[in-house]
Amino acid sequence: MCGIAGQVCREGERTEEFLSVYRDMQAALRRRGPDQRGIKLDRNAALVHSRLAVVDIENGRQPMILEYGGEEYSVVYNGELYNTPELRRELSALGHVFKTHSDTEVLLHAYAEWGGECVSRFNGIFAFAVWESRGARLFLARDRMGVKPLFYALRRGSILFASEIKALLKHPWVEPQIDAEGVAQVMLLGPGRVPGSGVFRGISELRPGECAYYLPRGEKLELRRYWRLTDAPCEDTFEQAAEKVRYLVTDAVTRQLCADVPVCTFLSGGLDSSIISAIADRYFTERGERLTTVSVDYRDNEKYFKAGKFQPNSDPEFIKKMCGFLNADHRLTVLDTPELVEALYRAVDARDLPGMADVDSSLLLFCREIKETATVALSGECADEIFGGYPWYRDPEIREREGFPWAQSTDRRAEFIRPGAIGNTDPREYVDGYYKMTLAESSILPGTNALERRMKQMMNLNVDWFMQTLLDRKDRMSMYSSLEVRVPFCDHRIAEYLYTLPWEYKDRNGVEKGLLREAMRGLLPDEPPR
């Protein structure tokens, strides 16, 4: 993983005068990439990179440049491509010659061959920028599920972009201003954000599955959604669906274990991280190696733990069971309240915006400890959104209620807003408008019955909003310690397939994530964690 930034000015302007600014932007991203740094200036374009070396340590330096077909392409890239071997073979058959085994080089050749359509061929997590020197245009892209961030701002005939807001704010043309819309987002939707918004005035973010061309000639930004969840008829039986899910999950985890640095897995004691750890454990054992798993606990947790809908059982008992089941080396981090409080400030610095309080600071501290063990970690985020594991999926009363199911406190939130701070915006109408927008954008086949229609709407609400909040949190808290966290359940193939399946499959036996449990049967102990 890395930090990227850059600027493309209007034709005739040169970026050389901003070299010190680019170095400041690069320094703001140093936690994302402490290993190597690079800046490329090309007349009116600048590409900035701060690298966390994970694959091909020596030869994966960036910005990376390729001369091909009469054009010079330069790329800065944050992410990992999990189908690199397949892409390399396909491109080699088309005449491309590779000098490294870096996925960055494969991505760059893929762009040279297929242009902006290359993103539809990628399986991975990414945010990248490619500058065509002779054609004088910039291409920006973000992965389908929104795992990696990419913010941008249009200023004075220029486009500026960066992995994090703090890097954009290092440029003198981008001021840290917040208007009524930004206040409304923070107070009424926070810690979530409107898709495509950076909250600060004039700062935007590429949406998941979105790409763009910027043409300095004409100062034109052309945005395009290249992917979204799309409904399709389901012709598979439950047994066929379970078999396919088992394949997809196993393949996603296995692909994401590739690295030239130490890899570990989160082991929270829940179903999702246990599945990932079990698959990784088999992979490592077959190669004569030993997996490392990592867990976090809190001092006096057993004393104060109270069961609830989100966590009906305490984690340690399931972690202990999995540790006895796996052939892994397990490492436990115990956090105490005073250090969680102190880390709140660093968590906000990492996120650039108000976040999830101690939930953020605990992850920040945990990732700091993990970094002592590994540079790459696999985590179980997003299974609940995709497989329907949250209480609001399964409680008929909650899921039929209008509005975001996890945020039913608009009136209470509005009480804290000073008169005039959000202009004439009506809080309820504001939140309801974005809720209805997401429903309207949901792809649902004609003739779909009421229950299936609602469950597809619920999945879109979760993927577009709640999941993005968790992915933001995971990216910023982990990259603050230069730790790359991969999320196998965010493999777009899993999301695409699960979106088409009927709710009765996902809720098999009336148990949360019933399909996932059945699909992975035999992989975990007889009583898999909830």
N, C-alpha and C positions, 0 to 999 in steps of 0.2 A: 504494500500500500504506500501511498505517497500523498504529497500535496501539490496541486497544480495551480497556476495563475497565469495571467497574461493580459495583453491589450492589443487591439487592432485600431489604429487611428484612421481618420479620413485620408484619402489619397493626397499626397504632397507633404503630409506631416511625417516627422520622423520620431521614433521612439527613443533615440539615444539620450535625449535630454532627461528622460525619466529613469535612467539606469539606477540611480540611488534609490528611487522609489520602488523599483522592482526588487532590489535587494531587501528593502524593508518588508515587502509583501512576502518574499521568500522566507525571511526570518520569522514572520508571523506563523508560518506553516512548518517550522523546523521540528515540532513535536510529531507531525505526521510523517516526516522523512528526515531522520538525523544522519543518514549514512552518506549521501552524496547530494551535491547541488549543481544545478546548471541553469544558464540563461542564454537564450538565443535571440539576437536582435536582427531583424530583416526589414530594412527601410521603415515601413509604417506598422510593423508587427513585432511583438515581443512575446516569447514563451518562457515561462518560469517553472522550475521544477525543484522539488525537495523530496529525495527518495528514501524510502524504507526498502532495503534490498531483501527480496524474498526468493526470487528465481533468477538464475544466472547472475550471480553477484557481481562478477567482473564486467560482463558485456551488456548488461541491461541499462546502462547509463542513459539519462535523458537530459534535455531534449534529444530525441533520436531522429536522424535525417536519412531520407531515402531518395535517390535519383532513379526515377522510373518513368518510361514512356514520355520523355521530354519534360517532365515536371519534377520539381523538388518538393518533397513532402516532409514536414517536420511535425513531430507529435510530442505532447506531454500527456501522461496517462496515469490515472489512479485506479487500480483494480487488479483483477485476476481473470483470465480466460480459462475456463475449465475444459473447453474442447480444443485446446491448442494443438494436440497431435493430429486431429482430423483436419483442422484448417491448414496446418502445415503441409500435410500430404496433398490436399486438394490444390493448394497454391503452387506447390512444387510441380505438380502435373501440368500446371498452366505456364510453367517456365520461370517461376520465381526462385531465386537462389538466396538461401539464408546463411548468415555468418555467425549466428548465436542460437541458443535454445531458449531465448527469452520470449515470453508471450507478447511483450511490447513490439518486437520486430514482426511477429505474426500479425498483430493488429494493424501495424503500419502498412504491411504488404496487402492485407485484406482491403484496406481503404484505397490503396493505389489501384487495386484490381476492380473493386466493385463500387467505389465511391461511398456515398452515404447509405447505400443499401446494405453495406457490410454489417451494420448493427443487427439486422435480422438473422444473421448467421452465427452470432456470438452466444455462447452459454457462459455467463459469468456475471461479475459485479464490476461496474466500471463507470468512470466519468473521464472523458478525454477531449482534447482539442487537437485538430490537425490544421496546419496552415499550408496552403498551396501558394508557394512563392511566386510562380509565374502567372498562375491564374488569379492571384490576389483575392483569395476568399478563405474564410475560416469555417471549419466544421466543428460543432460541439455536440456531444451525445452523453446520455445518461442511461444506465441499465434499466431493464424493464420494471423491476420491483422497487427501484429507488434505494438500493443499499448504499450506494456511494453518492455524495452530494456534489452539486455544481451550481454555484450562484453567479449571477451576472448583473451588470448595470450598464445602461446606455447613457453616455455623457459626452457632450460637445462633439458629436459626430464620431465618437469612439464606442467600442464595446470593451468592457473590462470583465474578467471572469476569475473565479477562484474557488477552491474547495471549501473555504470557510469565509464567513462574513468578515471576520477580523482582518483577513488579508485584503479584502476590497477596501476596508476603511483606512488602510495605510496609504491609499492613493488620495492626493489632495482634491481630486474631483468628486470623491464620494464622501459625503458628510454623514455623521451618525445622527440623522434626524428621524423622528417618528411623528406620524400624523394621526388623525382620528381613526383611520383604517387600521393602523398598526396597534393603537391602544385597544381598539375593539377586538383584534385578534388575541392579544395577550390576555385581556381581561375576560373575554367571553368564550374563547376557544382554547386558550393555553392549557397545557403545554403543546397543544397541537398548533398547526399553521394551515392557512388556506393553501391548497395545492398550487405550486408555482410562485408562492410569495416568500420574500425574505424578511417580512415585517417592517424593516427600516424603509423609509421613503425612497422609492426608485430602485430598490434592490429586489430582483426576482430570482427564481430558481427554476432550472429545467425540471419539468415534471417527470416522474418515472415513465420510462418508455417514450421519451421525447428527444428529438434531436433538432439541430438548427444550422442553417448557413447564415453567416454574416458577410455581406458584400460591402466593403468600404466604398466602392464605386456606387454611389447612391445611398450609402449609409442605411442599408436595408437588412433587417433581421427576418429570416423566414423560418418559422417554427413548424414542426411536424410531429404528430404522435405516430410512432411507428409500431406501437403495440399497446394493447389493452385487453382485459379479460373479455372474451367473446363466447357467447352461448352457442351450443351445438347439441344435436340430439345424442342421447346416451343409448347405445345399443349393447353395452356390456352387462353381463349378469354380475351379481355381487361378487361371486367367486372370481370372475375375470378381473373385476375392478381391484379386488384385494391383491391379486397376483401382479397386476400392473403397478399398483402403489408400492408394493414391496420392491419391485425392480427399480422404479424411479427413485425412491428414497435411498436404497442401497447404492445406486449408481451416483446419485448426487453427493452423498457423503464420501464415497471412494474417490471421486474426481477431486474433491476439495481437500484431500489429504496431501496433494502434491505440493512440495516446497523444497527448497535447498537450505532451509533453516529448521530448528526444532518446532514441532507441532504438538499441541495438546487439545483436549476437549473439556468443555464445561461439563460438570456433573452435578446438577442441582438436586437430584433425587426425583425429578419429575419424569414423565414418560418420554418427552421429546429429547432431552439431553441424554437420557439413558439409552435410547435407540441409537443416537449418534455415537455414543461412547462404545456400545456393543459392536457396531459395525467397524468402527475404527480399531477396536481391540483385535478383532479377527484379522483385519488387514495387517496390522503391525506384527501380530503373532506369526502369521504365515510367512513373513519375511525375516523371522528370527529377531525381531525387535520388540521393544516394550513401549506401550503407550503410556503417556502421563495424563491423568485426569485431575481436574482442579475444582474445588468447592469452597464456598464461603459460608460462614456461620457468624452468629452474633453473641457476644458475651451475655450469659443469663437468658439465652433464647428459650431454653426449656422451661424456665421459670415463668416467663411472661407470654409464651405463645398461646394464641387463641385461634381456634379453627374458624374458618369462614368459607364462603362460596368459592373464592379464588384459591384458597389453600386449606383444604379440609384436614390435612395431616401435616405434621412437622417433617421437615426435610431429612434430618440426620438419620432416621431409621431406614429410609430408603437408600440414602447414600451408602450406609454401612452394608446393606444387602447387596448393592451393586458392586461395591469394592470386593466383597467376598466372591462375587460371581465372575468378575473380570480378571484378566491376567495383567492388570495395569499397576503402575506406580501412582499412588494417590497422594495429593497434597492439599491440605486444608488451611485456609486463611480465616482467622477469627478477628472480627472487628468490634471495637468498643464505641460507645456513644460519643465520648468527647472527640475522637478523631473523625467521626462522621460529621459532626457539627463543624469542625475546623475545615473540612474538605468541601463544604458547601460553596465557599467562595471560588475555589478552583474549579468546581463543577460548572458554575455559571460562566467562568472564563473559558472553559472548554466548549461550552454549548453556544456562547455568544448571545443567548436569550434566556429568559426565565424557563426553568425546566421542571423536574419532578422531585425537587428538594432532596431528602436523604436517600431516595431511590437512586438518584444520580450520583451522589457522593459515595455511596457504598460501592457502586459499580466502578467508579473512578479509582477508589482505593484497591479494589479487588484486581482490576486490570494492572495496576502498578505492581502488585505482587506476582501476577501471572507472568509479566514481562521478565522476571528473574528466571523463569523456567523455559519460556518459549517466545517465539516471535509471531507465531500463528496459532490461533485457537478457533475451534469449531463450537458454535453455540446453537441452542434449540429455538431461537426466536422464530415467530411467524407460523408455527404449526397450529396454534389456537385459532388464528385468523382464517387459515386455509382449510382446516379440518373441522371447524365449528366447535371449538372446545370451551369458549367462554360461556358463563352463565346466561348472558343475554341471547345467545343462540338457542338455548335449550329451555328457557322459561317462556312459555307462550304469552304470559301477561307482559313481560318486559319487551319481548321482540315485536309485539304488535303495537307498542306505544310509539307515537310519533316522536321524531327527534333522534339525535345520536343516543344510542342506548347507554353509553358509559358517561354521558354528560346531561344530567337532568336538573341542573342547578342554575339555569340562566338567571332567574329572578334573584337568587341569592348573590350571584356574582355581580349583577348590575348594581346592587346596593353599595358596592365599594368604588363605583365610578363617579368621579366628581362631575357635576353638571357641566355640559359643554365639551367634555374631554373626548367624546366620540361624536361630536356634532349633533345632528338631529336623528342619528341612527336609533331605531327602536331595537333594543337587545333581542327580544324574542324573534322579531322579523329577520334580524341579521343572521342569527344562528339557524333559524328555520330555512332561510334562503339557501344556505350552503348544503343543508341536509337534503332539500328537495332537488338541488342541482345534481347531487350525487345519484339520487334515485333516477333522475331523468337521463343521466349518462350511462346507466346500467344496461348492458346488452342482455335482453331476455327474449327468447323465442315466442312468437305469437302462439296463443293457445295454452300457455303455461298456467297451471292452476295456481290458486292464491297462495298456498303454502310454499310451493317451489319458487314462485315469484318473490315472495318475501325473503326467503333464505338467500337468493341470489343478490337481492338488494343488501341484505345484511353483510354478505361477503364483500361487496363493493365498498360499503361504508367502513368496514374494518380495514380492508387493504388500502384504501385511499386516505384514511385518517388515522385510526388508532395504530395500525402497523407502522405508518410513517413516523409517528412519534417515538415508537420503540426503536426503530432503525436509526433515527437521528441520535437518540440517546446512546445506543451501542457504538455507533461510529465515533462520536465525539469523545465519549469517556474512554474508549479503548485507544484511539489514536493519540490522545493526550499523553499516553505512555508508550507511543510507538508500537502498539500491539495491533496486529491485523486480525480481526474477527470475521470469520466466514459463517454464513447462515444457510446450511444445506436445504432447509425447508423453503427457502426463498427461490429455489430453482424454478424458473418460469414454467418448465414442463409440468411440474407438480401442480402449480396454481392453475394452469390452463385445464388440466385434466379434472381436477377436483371441482372446478366451476361448473362442469357439465354434468356431474353426478347428482342423482336425487338425494334429498335430505335423508331418506330412510337408510341409505347406504352409510352415510357419515355418522348417523345416530344408531348404528347397529347395536342391538340388545339394550337400547335405552341408556347407553353409557357415553359419556363425552369422548369424542374422537374414537368411536367404536370401530370405524373402518380401519383406522391406523393401527389399533390394537390387534384386530384380526389379521391384518396384512403382515404384521411383524411377529405374529405368534411363533414361539419357539426361540426367538432371538434373546428374550429376557427371562428372568426367573419366573416361576409359575404364577406368582402374584405380582404382576408388573405395577410399577408406581403409578399413581394417579396424577 
